[in-house]
Amino acid sequence: MVVLFLVSGCAVTGRPAAIEASAPPVGRPPVVLDTSVSGWETAAWLDGGQFCVRAQRTGRKVNASAASNFVFCDPAPSALDASGPALLPAKPVPYVAPLDPQQRKTILVGTVRGDVATVSVTMFGETATAAVHQLPVSAGRQVGAYAVWLPRSGPGRSGMDLSDVTAVIGYDAAGNVLTQVD
């Protein structure tokens, strides 16, 4: 049952089910966001109004099965379509892959606009901070993505609902708060 859920996409309360895709656009490689789980790499890209996240096996664990490569594409926040001040357009989204080996944490991936250098995310009372990685875009826009690992559950919760995320704060390179989502 878990494999079927993984392959069919990650539907989180309050957002549409993911649209599956297989590869980033030609000439624009995906940007690696996280390699902290041994044997897995999480990357992201923008393509035709979609924000895509890929979790794929790396190294010796790679095989031809579908369980080695998961791609989730959702409509990109419309605020990313234009230049503007620093902005966190939405809370980061939890993904079911890659799976934390101890199954205690889940990865959340989000987007930013503007000169945001790091993002801190709080869920179930724990805060994690990640660097923002710039995504290739055109028309002078500055768009980035980030990934954080936070607890999978809290009292009576699964960590797969956007309401479990209680704060998202974007900082500039000097550590000043630029933007936030509560």
Backbone torsions as a table, in degrees:
resi	resn	phi	psi	omega
1	MET	NA	-39.6	179.6
2	VAL	-62.7	-42.8	-179.2
3	VAL	-61.4	-41.9	178.1
4	LEU	-60.1	-42.0	178.5
5	PHE	-61.8	-43.5	-179.6
6	LEU	-63.9	-45.1	-175.5
7	VAL	-71.1	-34.3	-175.3
8	SER	-82.6	-5.1	178.3
9	GLY	112.6	174.1	-175.7
10	CYS	-116.1	99.9	177.6
11	ALA	-93.5	119.3	-178.9
12	VAL	-111.5	140.6	179.6
13	THR	-51.1	131.5	176.5
14	GLY	91.6	4.4	177.1
15	ARG	-147.1	155.5	-178.7
16	PRO	-69.4	159.8	175.9
17	ALA	-62.1	150.5	-178.3
18	ALA	-67.4	148.7	174.5
19	ILE	-97.5	124.2	-176.5
20	GLU	-79.2	142.4	175.7
21	ALA	-140.5	168.2	-175.3
22	SER	-114.7	-28.4	-173.7
23	ALA	-152.0	152.8	175.9
24	PRO	-70.7	164.9	-179.8
25	PRO	-61.8	147.1	178.6
26	VAL	-59.7	134.6	178.8
27	GLY	84.9	-6.0	177.9
28	ARG	-128.3	90.2	-178.1
29	PRO	-65.2	153.1	176.8
30	PRO	-65.2	153.3	179.4
31	VAL	-99.5	123.4	-179.2
32	VAL	-72.1	126.8	-179.8
33	LEU	-104.6	-31.7	-173.7
34	ASP	-155.6	137.0	174.1
35	THR	-134.0	22.1	-173.4
36	SER	-72.9	-21.0	175.7
37	VAL	-92.6	117.6	-177.1
38	SER	-52.7	129.8	178.0
39	GLY	85.5	2.9	-179.6
40	TRP	-130.7	149.5	174.5
41	GLU	-133.6	130.9	176.6
42	THR	-110.4	126.0	-177.5
43	ALA	-133.1	165.7	-179.2
44	ALA	-145.2	159.7	175.0
45	TRP	-160.2	162.3	173.1
46	LEU	-106.1	139.8	179.1
47	ASP	-153.7	113.4	174.0
48	GLY	53.5	45.1	179.2
49	GLY	82.9	4.8	178.8
50	GLN	-111.7	140.7	170.6
51	PHE	-104.1	120.1	-175.3
52	CYS	-114.0	140.9	177.4
53	VAL	-124.0	130.8	178.6
54	ARG	-122.1	130.8	170.3
55	ALA	-113.2	120.8	-178.5
56	GLN	-137.3	148.6	177.3
57	ARG	-70.0	147.5	177.6
58	THR	-130.9	167.0	175.8
59	GLY	67.0	-143.8	-174.8
60	ARG	-71.0	-14.3	-177.3
61	LYS	-85.3	-1.6	-179.4
62	VAL	-70.3	134.7	171.7
63	ASN	-147.3	178.0	-173.8
64	ALA	-82.5	-1.3	-175.7
65	SER	-75.1	158.5	178.1
66	ALA	-64.5	-21.8	-179.4
67	ALA	-74.7	3.3	178.4
68	SER	-101.7	-9.2	-175.8
69	ASN	-149.6	114.1	179.1
70	PHE	-119.0	128.5	177.7
71	VAL	-125.9	128.9	178.9
72	PHE	-124.0	124.8	178.1
73	CYS	-122.0	131.8	178.3
74	ASP	-129.6	157.6	175.4
75	PRO	-56.0	131.0	177.5
76	ALA	-70.1	144.8	176.3
77	PRO	-55.7	134.6	-176.7
78	SER	-61.4	-24.9	179.2
79	ALA	-63.9	-17.7	179.2
80	LEU	-80.3	-10.2	-178.1
81	ASP	-73.9	-16.8	-175.8
82	ALA	-131.0	156.0	173.1
83	SER	-70.2	157.6	178.2
84	GLY	170.8	-174.5	-179.0
85	PRO	-68.2	167.7	178.3
86	ALA	-53.4	137.2	-175.4
87	LEU	-155.3	138.3	166.2
88	LEU	-103.4	102.5	-172.6
89	PRO	-70.6	-18.1	-178.4
90	ALA	-166.6	167.6	173.2
91	LYS	-67.2	153.4	176.2
92	PRO	-69.2	152.5	-175.7
93	VAL	-100.9	133.9	176.0
94	PRO	-78.0	142.3	178.3
95	TYR	-122.6	148.5	-177.1
96	VAL	-86.0	-6.4	177.2
97	ALA	-138.1	142.1	1.0
98	PRO	-74.7	155.7	-178.8
99	LEU	-90.6	129.6	174.2
100	ASP	-61.0	129.0	-177.7
101	PRO	-54.6	-33.7	178.3
102	GLN	-88.8	-4.8	179.4
103	GLN	57.3	34.6	178.8
104	ARG	-104.9	-18.3	-176.5
105	LYS	-129.0	159.9	175.5
106	THR	-128.7	151.5	178.7
107	ILE	-90.1	137.1	175.4
108	LEU	-120.2	135.1	-177.8
109	VAL	-124.6	134.7	-179.5
110	GLY	-138.3	174.4	-178.8
111	THR	-122.2	159.6	176.4
112	VAL	-138.7	159.9	170.9
113	ARG	-123.8	141.7	175.9
114	GLY	91.4	-160.9	-171.0
115	ASP	-88.3	51.1	177.7
116	VAL	-89.9	125.1	-177.1
117	ALA	-96.2	-38.4	178.3
118	THR	-139.3	158.3	178.3
119	VAL	-134.3	134.7	173.6
120	SER	-108.9	134.5	-179.1
121	VAL	-124.9	134.9	178.3
122	THR	-115.9	131.0	177.1
123	MET	-146.9	133.4	-178.9
124	PHE	53.0	36.9	176.4
125	GLY	78.5	0.1	178.3
126	GLU	-110.0	137.2	-179.6
127	THR	-113.7	136.5	175.0
128	ALA	-126.6	144.2	-179.7
129	THR	-120.8	140.3	-179.2
130	ALA	-137.0	152.8	173.5
131	ALA	-73.7	149.6	174.7
132	VAL	-92.3	133.4	178.3
133	HIS	-109.0	125.1	-178.1
134	GLN	-70.3	135.3	177.6
135	LEU	-98.2	143.4	177.3
136	PRO	-67.7	121.7	176.2
137	VAL	-139.8	175.3	-179.3
138	SER	-120.4	-177.1	175.7
139	ALA	63.1	30.4	174.9
140	GLY	70.9	9.9	179.1
141	ARG	-77.5	149.6	175.9
142	GLN	-117.6	106.9	-176.7
143	VAL	-127.5	136.9	179.8
144	GLY	-135.1	172.1	178.0
145	ALA	-139.7	158.0	-179.6
146	TYR	-146.6	159.8	177.6
147	ALA	-137.3	134.1	176.5
148	VAL	-129.7	153.1	174.4
149	TRP	-108.6	127.4	179.3
150	LEU	-136.9	165.8	-176.8
151	PRO	-54.5	141.7	178.7
152	ARG	-72.0	-25.4	-175.4
153	SER	-149.9	161.6	174.7
154	GLY	-136.1	-170.3	179.7
155	PRO	-57.1	108.3	178.2
156	GLY	69.0	18.2	-177.3
157	ARG	-126.0	159.7	-177.2
158	SER	-106.2	-12.7	-177.1
159	GLY	78.4	6.4	-179.5
160	MET	-108.4	15.6	179.4
161	ASP	-116.6	135.1	-178.5
162	LEU	-59.8	-24.5	178.5
163	SER	-69.8	-15.7	176.6
164	ASP	-70.7	-22.5	177.2
165	VAL	-83.6	118.2	-174.0
166	THR	-103.1	-15.7	177.1
167	ALA	-158.4	142.7	175.1
168	VAL	-138.9	121.7	-175.8
169	ILE	-128.7	129.6	178.1
170	GLY	-103.4	134.5	-177.3
171	TYR	-120.0	153.2	171.8
172	ASP	-84.7	-179.1	-176.4
173	ALA	-63.5	-24.2	179.6
174	ALA	-87.3	-2.8	179.8
175	GLY	90.5	10.2	177.7
176	ASN	-83.1	140.1	177.1
177	VAL	-68.3	126.6	176.8
178	LEU	-104.6	-37.2	-173.1
179	THR	-160.4	158.9	176.9
180	GLN	-156.4	159.0	175.2
181	VAL	-128.4	129.9	178.5
182	ASP	-107.7	NA	NA
